[in-house]
Amino acid sequence: MKNGKLQIGIIGCGGIANQKHMPSLKTQADKCEMVAFCDIIVERAEKAAKEYGTPDAKVYVDYKDLLKDPEIDVVHVLTPNVAHCPITVAAFDAGKHVMCEKPMAATTADAQLMMDAWKRSGKKFTIGYQNRFRNDTQMLHEACEAGDLGDIYFAKAHAIRRRAVPTWGVFPDKSKQGGGPLIDIGTHALDITLWMMNNYDVESVTGSVFEKLGHLPEATQGNMFGPWDPEKYEVEDSAFGFIKMKNGATIFLEAAWAINMKESREAATTLCGTKAGAEIIGGMSKAEGEYDLVINKTSHGRLTEETLSAGGSIAFFEGGSDKPEVIECHQWLDAILNDKEPLVKPEQAFVVTKILDNIYRSAAEGREIKF
């Protein structure tokens, strides 16, 4: 630390860095300062350093050079998925705390290397699942923890976009991302569903992966973000997984960037318990600050529903924002400064990656994969 503040290094200065991490870190100026920026496109690193860095912030094109700086305490790994593993392992070996964007890795093998490096290091480690910090997910988790739903034996994890294929960055590039909507947005839905159930003991996974709409001609796409290039679209457009837990509980996971389904449901979940059920209906598909958490149960012999009011927080108090990404950043830095566990534990994120990896494997091999 320097001047009583954590020294942060940013590796990867693209979309997620500019939209989420660097603005959130800027709100925590009493706890940290961004002192180093790295990107393979040097102009992006220079721009980030100018907008978010200290006056003497350093710029790098090779992350290994950034990691040599002994004054850097924390590294945020914000690169395409396949680069998460080597950078995170090197950061732990260099004695840094690591926040890695979701998913942990593109494969189980890479995720295991990251877990091993973390355990060797004695440093803090978390993965960027900011959807856990929304008001609706926080309230639902409190209800699950209190036993309000009873034994949750069936769930659905929703990550459906009717037509919202990301047309920027490397999203359709399988060699850099490892996959499409399953690994990109399915990972959020699966994370919050497992977290609600507090069940990470997987028995088996069966998956189906489809490449049906990714090569549609531009004129017929109707994409929210404008047309994608069908010649460069290398990943699935939808994927589905059937996950059976060791206690018999079952999860159905659905993920799509493009599918002929009317309703969009992203980072949402459906839970069925012995005492009650619950649904986060729209999740990230809703406008910011809007919530549609519904808990259904029986009361006095009748079926009832309870909903979450949107007026559950006060702006400008406790960190200055109730945005999930800001709350995530606040608790991550607090975990380092006060030697606490971050809310998103590496062991949990590892299971998410293992499930996603084996959905792809199941689809490729045409069989159930036993854990």
C-alpha positions as CSV (number, residue, x, y, z in Angstrom):
1,M,0.0,0.0,0.0
2,K,1.0,3.6,-0.6
3,N,-0.5,6.6,1.1
4,G,-2.8,4.3,2.9
5,K,-4.4,3.1,-0.3
6,L,-4.3,-0.1,-2.3
7,Q,-2.3,0.2,-5.5
8,I,-4.3,-1.3,-8.4
9,G,-3.1,-2.6,-11.8
10,I,-5.6,-3.0,-14.6
11,I,-4.8,-5.7,-17.2
12,G,-7.1,-5.4,-20.2
13,C,-8.5,-1.9,-20.9
14,G,-11.4,-2.8,-23.2
15,G,-15.2,-2.8,-22.7
16,I,-15.7,-4.4,-19.3
17,A,-12.8,-2.3,-17.9
18,N,-14.3,1.0,-19.1
19,Q,-18.0,0.1,-18.4
20,K,-17.6,-1.6,-15.0
21,H,-14.3,-1.8,-13.2
22,M,-12.5,1.5,-13.7
23,P,-15.6,3.6,-13.0
24,S,-16.4,1.5,-9.9
25,L,-12.8,1.7,-8.6
26,K,-12.9,5.5,-9.1
27,T,-15.8,5.7,-6.6
28,Q,-13.5,4.1,-4.0
29,A,-10.8,6.7,-4.1
30,D,-10.5,6.6,-0.3
31,K,-9.4,3.0,-0.5
32,C,-7.4,2.6,-3.7
33,E,-5.8,4.3,-6.7
34,M,-5.2,2.9,-10.2
35,V,-1.5,3.2,-10.9
36,A,-0.8,0.9,-13.8
37,F,-2.7,0.0,-17.0
38,C,-1.9,-2.8,-19.5
39,D,-3.4,-3.7,-22.9
40,I,-2.1,-5.3,-26.1
41,I,-3.4,-2.1,-27.9
42,V,-1.3,0.5,-26.2
43,E,-3.6,3.4,-27.1
44,R,-6.4,1.8,-25.0
45,A,-4.0,1.6,-22.0
46,E,-2.9,5.2,-22.5
47,K,-6.5,6.4,-22.7
48,A,-7.4,4.5,-19.5
49,A,-4.4,5.9,-17.6
50,K,-5.3,9.4,-18.6
51,E,-9.0,9.1,-17.6
52,Y,-8.6,7.0,-14.4
53,G,-5.0,6.8,-13.4
54,T,-2.8,8.7,-11.0
55,P,-0.7,11.5,-12.5
56,D,2.3,9.1,-12.6
57,A,0.4,6.0,-13.7
58,K,2.4,3.6,-15.9
59,V,1.3,2.0,-19.2
60,Y,2.3,-1.4,-20.4
61,V,1.7,-3.7,-23.3
62,D,3.0,-6.9,-21.6
63,Y,1.3,-7.9,-18.4
64,K,4.5,-9.6,-17.1
65,D,6.2,-6.2,-17.0
66,L,3.3,-4.7,-14.9
67,L,3.5,-7.7,-12.5
68,K,7.1,-6.9,-11.8
69,D,6.2,-3.7,-10.0
70,P,6.4,-4.5,-6.3
71,E,4.2,-1.6,-5.3
72,I,1.1,-3.0,-7.0
73,D,-1.1,-4.8,-4.5
74,V,-4.1,-5.8,-6.6
75,V,-4.6,-6.8,-10.2
76,H,-7.9,-6.8,-12.1
77,V,-7.8,-9.3,-15.0
78,L,-10.2,-8.0,-17.6
79,T,-9.1,-9.8,-20.7
80,P,-10.9,-12.3,-23.1
81,N,-11.7,-15.5,-21.3
82,V,-8.8,-17.7,-22.5
83,A,-6.3,-15.2,-21.1
84,H,-7.7,-15.3,-17.6
85,C,-5.6,-18.3,-16.6
86,P,-2.1,-17.4,-17.5
87,I,-2.4,-13.8,-16.3
88,T,-4.1,-14.8,-13.0
89,V,-1.5,-17.5,-12.3
90,A,1.3,-15.1,-13.0
91,A,-0.3,-12.4,-10.8
92,F,-0.5,-14.8,-7.8
93,D,3.1,-15.9,-8.3
94,A,4.0,-12.2,-8.2
95,G,2.2,-11.8,-4.9
96,K,-0.8,-9.9,-6.0
97,H,-4.5,-10.1,-5.0
98,V,-6.6,-10.9,-8.0
99,M,-10.1,-9.8,-9.2
100,C,-10.8,-11.8,-12.4
101,E,-13.8,-11.1,-14.6
102,K,-16.3,-13.8,-15.1
103,P,-16.1,-16.7,-16.0
104,M,-13.1,-17.9,-14.0
105,A,-11.7,-19.6,-17.1
106,A,-12.6,-21.1,-20.4
107,T,-11.9,-24.7,-19.3
108,T,-11.9,-26.7,-16.1
109,A,-8.1,-27.4,-16.5
110,D,-7.3,-23.7,-16.6
111,A,-9.6,-23.0,-13.7
112,Q,-7.8,-25.7,-11.7
113,L,-4.4,-24.0,-12.4
114,M,-5.8,-20.7,-11.1
115,M,-7.1,-22.4,-8.0
116,D,-3.7,-24.0,-7.3
117,A,-1.9,-20.7,-7.8
118,W,-4.3,-18.9,-5.5
119,K,-3.9,-21.5,-2.7
120,R,-0.1,-21.2,-3.0
121,S,-0.2,-17.4,-2.8
122,G,-2.1,-16.8,0.4
123,K,-3.7,-13.8,-1.4
124,K,-7.3,-12.8,-2.0
125,F,-9.2,-14.0,-5.1
126,T,-12.6,-13.3,-6.5
127,I,-14.5,-13.5,-9.7
128,G,-16.7,-10.7,-11.2
129,Y,-20.2,-11.9,-10.7
130,Q,-21.8,-8.5,-9.9
131,N,-25.3,-9.8,-10.3
132,R,-25.1,-11.2,-6.8
133,F,-25.1,-7.5,-5.6
134,R,-28.5,-6.5,-7.1
135,N,-31.3,-5.7,-4.7
136,D,-33.5,-8.6,-5.9
137,T,-30.7,-11.2,-5.7
138,Q,-29.7,-10.0,-2.3
139,M,-33.2,-10.2,-1.0
140,L,-33.9,-13.6,-2.5
141,H,-30.6,-14.9,-1.1
142,E,-31.6,-13.7,2.4
143,A,-34.9,-15.6,2.0
144,C,-33.1,-18.7,0.9
145,E,-30.6,-18.5,3.8
146,A,-33.5,-18.1,6.3
147,G,-35.1,-21.2,5.0
148,D,-38.2,-19.4,3.6
149,L,-38.3,-21.6,0.5
150,G,-37.5,-24.9,2.4
151,D,-35.6,-27.5,0.4
152,I,-34.9,-26.1,-3.1
153,Y,-35.1,-29.2,-5.3
154,F,-35.7,-27.7,-8.8
155,A,-34.4,-24.6,-10.4
156,K,-34.1,-22.8,-13.8
157,A,-31.2,-20.5,-14.6
158,H,-32.2,-18.1,-17.3
159,A,-29.9,-16.2,-19.7
160,I,-32.1,-15.6,-22.8
161,R,-31.8,-12.8,-25.3
162,R,-34.1,-12.8,-28.2
163,R,-31.6,-11.0,-30.4
164,A,-28.7,-9.4,-28.7
165,V,-25.5,-10.8,-30.1
166,P,-22.6,-8.6,-29.0
167,T,-21.0,-7.2,-32.2
168,W,-17.9,-5.6,-30.6
169,G,-14.7,-7.0,-29.2
170,V,-13.9,-10.7,-29.5
171,F,-17.3,-12.2,-28.4
172,P,-17.9,-14.3,-31.5
173,D,-14.2,-15.5,-31.6
174,K,-14.1,-19.0,-30.1
175,S,-10.3,-19.1,-29.9
176,K,-10.4,-16.1,-27.5
177,Q,-13.6,-16.6,-25.6
178,G,-14.0,-20.3,-25.5
179,G,-17.7,-20.2,-26.4
180,G,-20.7,-18.0,-26.9
181,P,-23.7,-17.1,-24.8
182,L,-23.3,-20.1,-22.4
183,I,-19.9,-19.0,-21.2
184,D,-20.8,-15.3,-21.5
185,I,-24.2,-14.8,-19.9
186,G,-25.2,-18.3,-18.9
187,T,-22.4,-18.1,-16.3
188,H,-24.2,-15.3,-14.5
189,A,-27.5,-17.1,-14.4
190,L,-25.9,-20.3,-13.2
191,D,-23.9,-18.5,-10.5
192,I,-26.9,-16.8,-8.9
193,T,-28.9,-20.1,-9.0
194,L,-26.2,-22.2,-7.4
195,W,-25.7,-19.4,-4.8
196,M,-29.4,-19.4,-3.9
197,M,-29.5,-23.1,-3.5
198,N,-26.1,-23.2,-1.7
199,N,-25.5,-26.4,-3.5
200,Y,-22.2,-27.0,-5.4
201,D,-22.1,-30.8,-5.2
202,V,-22.8,-31.9,-8.9
203,E,-23.6,-35.4,-9.9
204,S,-23.8,-35.1,-13.7
205,V,-24.3,-32.7,-16.6
206,T,-26.1,-33.2,-19.9
207,G,-25.9,-30.4,-22.6
208,S,-27.2,-29.4,-26.0
209,V,-25.5,-26.7,-28.0
210,F,-26.9,-25.1,-31.1
211,E,-25.4,-23.1,-34.0
212,K,-28.7,-22.3,-35.8
213,L,-28.9,-18.5,-36.2
214,G,-25.3,-17.3,-36.0
215,H,-24.9,-17.5,-39.8
216,L,-28.1,-15.7,-40.8
217,P,-27.6,-13.1,-43.4
218,E,-27.4,-9.6,-42.0
219,A,-30.7,-8.5,-43.5
220,T,-32.6,-11.1,-41.5
221,Q,-30.9,-10.8,-38.1
222,G,-32.9,-8.1,-36.4
223,N,-30.1,-7.7,-33.8
224,M,-30.3,-5.1,-31.0
225,F,-26.7,-4.1,-31.4
226,G,-26.8,-4.0,-35.2
227,P,-25.8,-6.8,-37.6
228,W,-23.1,-9.3,-36.8
229,D,-20.7,-10.7,-39.4
230,P,-22.0,-14.3,-40.1
231,E,-18.6,-15.2,-41.6
232,K,-16.8,-14.5,-38.4
233,Y,-19.4,-16.0,-36.0
234,E,-17.6,-19.0,-34.6
235,V,-19.6,-19.8,-31.4
236,E,-23.0,-21.2,-30.5
237,D,-26.1,-19.0,-30.6
238,S,-27.9,-21.0,-27.9
239,A,-27.1,-23.7,-25.4
240,F,-29.0,-25.7,-22.7
241,G,-27.8,-27.8,-19.8
242,F,-29.5,-30.3,-17.4
243,I,-27.6,-30.4,-14.2
244,K,-28.2,-33.0,-11.5
245,M,-26.9,-32.5,-8.0
246,K,-25.8,-35.3,-5.7
247,N,-28.8,-34.7,-3.4
248,G,-31.1,-35.2,-6.4
249,A,-31.9,-31.5,-6.9
250,T,-32.0,-30.5,-10.6
251,I,-31.2,-27.3,-12.5
252,F,-32.1,-26.5,-16.1
253,L,-29.9,-23.8,-17.6
254,E,-30.8,-21.9,-20.8
255,A,-28.6,-19.4,-22.5
256,A,-28.9,-17.6,-25.9
257,W,-27.8,-14.5,-27.7
258,A,-30.2,-15.2,-30.5
259,I,-33.3,-17.4,-30.3
260,N,-36.9,-17.2,-31.6
261,M,-38.3,-16.8,-28.1
262,K,-40.5,-13.8,-27.3
263,E,-39.4,-12.9,-23.7
264,S,-35.8,-12.0,-22.7
265,R,-34.7,-13.2,-19.3
266,E,-31.0,-12.6,-18.4
267,A,-29.2,-13.3,-15.1
268,A,-32.6,-14.5,-13.8
269,T,-33.6,-17.6,-11.8
270,T,-36.6,-19.7,-10.9
271,L,-36.5,-21.7,-7.6
272,C,-38.9,-24.3,-6.4
273,G,-38.8,-25.3,-2.8
274,T,-40.9,-27.4,-0.4
275,K,-42.2,-24.3,1.5
276,A,-42.3,-21.7,-1.3
277,G,-41.1,-20.8,-4.8
278,A,-39.5,-17.7,-6.2
279,E,-38.7,-16.1,-9.5
280,I,-36.5,-13.3,-10.6
281,I,-38.4,-12.8,-13.9
282,G,-36.4,-10.4,-16.0
283,G,-33.1,-9.9,-14.1
284,M,-30.7,-7.9,-16.2
285,S,-33.4,-7.6,-18.9
286,K,-35.2,-5.0,-16.7
287,A,-34.3,-1.4,-16.6
288,E,-31.8,-0.3,-13.9
289,G,-33.5,0.0,-10.6
290,E,-36.6,-2.1,-11.6
291,Y,-37.1,-5.4,-9.9
292,D,-39.5,-8.3,-10.4
293,L,-38.8,-10.7,-7.7
294,V,-41.9,-12.7,-6.9
295,I,-42.1,-15.2,-4.0
296,N,-45.1,-17.6,-4.3
297,K,-46.4,-19.7,-1.4
298,T,-49.6,-20.6,0.5
299,S,-51.0,-18.6,3.3
300,H,-54.2,-19.5,5.3
301,G,-54.9,-22.2,2.8
302,R,-54.7,-19.9,-0.2
303,L,-52.1,-19.2,-2.9
304,T,-50.3,-15.9,-2.4
305,E,-47.5,-13.9,-4.1
306,E,-45.1,-11.4,-2.6
307,T,-43.2,-8.9,-4.7
308,L,-40.1,-6.7,-4.1
309,S,-40.7,-3.0,-4.0
310,A,-38.3,-0.9,-6.1
311,G,-38.0,1.6,-3.2
312,G,-35.7,-0.6,-1.1
313,S,-32.6,1.5,-1.1
314,I,-31.5,5.1,-0.6
315,A,-29.1,6.7,-3.2
316,F,-25.9,8.5,-2.1
317,F,-25.5,6.6,1.2
318,E,-23.1,3.8,2.0
319,G,-20.6,4.2,-0.7
320,G,-22.6,6.7,-2.8
321,S,-24.3,4.2,-5.1
322,D,-26.4,1.1,-5.0
323,K,-25.2,0.0,-8.4
324,P,-24.2,-3.7,-8.2
325,E,-20.8,-3.1,-9.7
326,V,-20.0,-0.4,-7.2
327,I,-21.1,-2.5,-4.3
328,E,-19.1,-5.4,-5.6
329,C,-16.0,-3.2,-5.9
330,H,-16.5,-1.8,-2.3
331,Q,-16.8,-5.3,-0.7
332,W,-13.8,-6.6,-2.7
333,L,-11.5,-3.8,-1.5
334,D,-12.9,-4.2,2.0
335,A,-12.2,-7.9,2.0
336,I,-8.5,-7.1,1.2
337,L,-8.2,-4.3,3.7
338,N,-9.9,-6.1,6.5
339,D,-8.9,-9.7,5.8
340,K,-12.4,-10.9,5.0
341,E,-13.7,-13.4,2.5
342,P,-15.1,-11.8,-0.6
343,L,-18.8,-12.6,-1.3
344,V,-17.9,-14.5,-4.5
345,K,-15.6,-17.4,-3.4
346,P,-13.2,-19.0,-5.8
347,E,-14.5,-22.5,-5.0
348,Q,-18.0,-21.5,-6.1
349,A,-16.8,-19.9,-9.3
350,F,-14.7,-23.0,-10.1
351,V,-17.8,-25.2,-10.0
352,V,-19.6,-22.8,-12.4
353,T,-16.8,-23.1,-14.9
354,K,-16.7,-26.9,-14.5
355,I,-20.4,-27.1,-15.2
356,L,-20.2,-24.9,-18.3
357,D,-17.2,-26.7,-19.6
358,N,-18.9,-30.0,-19.3
359,I,-22.1,-28.8,-20.9
360,Y,-20.0,-28.1,-24.0
361,R,-18.3,-31.5,-23.6
362,S,-21.6,-33.3,-23.2
363,A,-23.0,-31.7,-26.4
364,A,-19.8,-32.6,-28.3
365,E,-19.7,-36.2,-27.2
366,G,-23.5,-36.7,-27.1
367,R,-23.6,-38.2,-23.6
368,E,-24.1,-37.4,-20.0
369,I,-21.0,-36.4,-18.1
370,K,-20.5,-37.7,-14.6
371,F,-18.6,-35.6,-12.2
